[in-house]
């Protein structure tokens, strides 16, 4: 994962802290898949939190749909975890 930004010092300069260029392709994929898994888990938790809130506001159908979205999001993680296992097993 890289990001470009500038630092404000006495001398202005721009540079990248892109350490990923030092990683192998497999290592980059592992980092990316791990990031996607965490990202999806975070989103799933948010969907579930909002599902509780809408249920409290008598939006039962929306509650069901948000919980379904949360479950679908976690199902993506199963695929990403399988891909991660394939990469790690091949190393």
Beta strands, then each sheet from edge to edge (+ up, - down):
strand 1: 4-7
strand 2: 13-16
sheet 1: 1+ 2-
end
